[in-house]
Amino acid sequence: MSNRAVLEVIALDAEDAVAAQAGGADRLELVTDMAADGLTPPLAVFEEIRAAVDIPLRVMLRVADGFAAGDIDVLVDKARAMRAAGAEEFVLGFLDEYGHADLVAVERLVAELDGCPWTFHRAIDRAADRDVLRKHLADLPGLDTYLTAGSPGGVDDGMETLLAEAGRSDMPGYEPQIMVGGGLRLEHLPSLCAAGIEAFHIGGAARPGGWAGPVDAAAVREWRAALDG
């Protein structure tokens, strides 16, 4: 399995998680409240999903819409509770008012995670300078993935940026895996895969009925087949 592309699917509940795993997802991103672009799920939901599937779960650490950290003490408490419940992988990412990485907030949370792997999410797409952000975060323990569309507007707008960054894996700050998500469609995959990108993230694409409906195993299977093809 080490040679196949990683497919991560957003799961809101255990039903989503089971369908995503059945469809061939490698990993789940656990969130609640997609109207706010995904916040930390309730502890009980994490526990239900953990009991329902055996693939890795990345838990969102985010308490407010937007890219400011908000109440860092609340975030730290949530991280601590998730760790105590057995969460081992996380997703986070905060910017300050100038569009730079909020290192105070990120470092406090990362200290709480105690070496767990984590993704810096699409806050990078709103950063004042993507390259500077990567360099500021480069020495933080556990950071192994950037979730990005290359642009705030999604993959259509960000393709050029994604392809350029894929070619920089030997440069400082570019060691973490690029995971492409945000308006990602099947027709984007050939260009991205050809550039060496090996991780993909879908949310709405796994839900033919929209966010009000569940993850559809057949939709996930279509993505799995496209990546394995």
Secondary structure, DSSP 4 states (H G I P E B T S, - for coil): -TTSPEEEEEESSHHHHHHHHHHT-SEEEE-B-GGGT-BPPPHHHHHHHHHH--S-EEEE---SSSSS---HHHHHHHHHHHHHTT---EEE--B-TTSSB-HHHHHHHHHHHTT--EEE-GGGGG-S-HHHHHHHHTT-TTEEEEEE-SSTT-HHHHHHHHHHHHTTTTSTT--SEEEE-SS--GGGHHHHHHTT--EEEESGGG-TT-TTSPP-HHHHHHHHHHHH-
